[in-house]
Amino acid sequence: MSSLFDPAALGIVITGTLVATLARCGWLDFREALASAALLVRGGFRPEANRKALAQAASAIQRDGPRRADPPLPPDPALATLVASYLRHGALDTLAGLRRADRAIEEARRYAAAHVFTCAGELAPVWGLIGTLYGFTQLTPDPAATTTVTIMGAVSTAVLTSLYGALIAHLVCFPLASAIERRGLAEEAAREALADWFIAQAGGADAAARARRAHLRGVA
């Protein structure tokens, strides 16, 4: 296995791929891709914590009304914005538009992150070929080494750079792009289900409040 490890060849492919991807996609999308890849490891959306916070918010709204309720907001920023908007305005009409805007933002972020790794997967084999050309440049005779050693070292570097480019593309970059897309879709489905549940609970509380007000007017 030690014969398959060439630090110089690996450095050429990784460095070239990173620089070329950054130049093609830009720093903002590159940073978004790194953040999305980190979330794959430590986890991003927490369904249980958000479900608990939304249940507490719905209970507080049913008990005190949207104007007086002051529940803790969910840890997810999109759901927190949804709850805060309803508590501030007390109207369900604006929540649908808010959800559409949040979905568009999340979709744009997910696409940008996945696109960066897709570009990296396309560029890694290219830099593998560039490394192959670099390996052939090492065929220059070296007085301190025999001709056979020089040729074998240059050929090894040339072959390994192409191998590294293919492996990085198909074992790292493309799988990361697919994983980011799958995680984003799953999180959005879970977020949408929780948002629909909260809107239904808020709508029930709003209907009950209107019924109580009508009853009080009738009594008066």
ABEGO torsion letter per residue (X at the ends): XAAABBAAAAAAAAAAAAAAAAAAAEAAAAAAAAAAAAAAAAEBBBAAAAAAAAAAAAAAAAAAEAAABBBBBBABAAAAAAAAAAAAAGBAAAAAAAAAAAAAAAAAAAAAAAAAAAAAAAAAAAAAAAAAAAAAAAABBBAABBAAAAAAAAAAAAAAAAAAAAAAAAAAAAAAAAAAAAAAAAAAAAAAAAAAAAAAAAAAAAAAAAAAAAAAAAAX
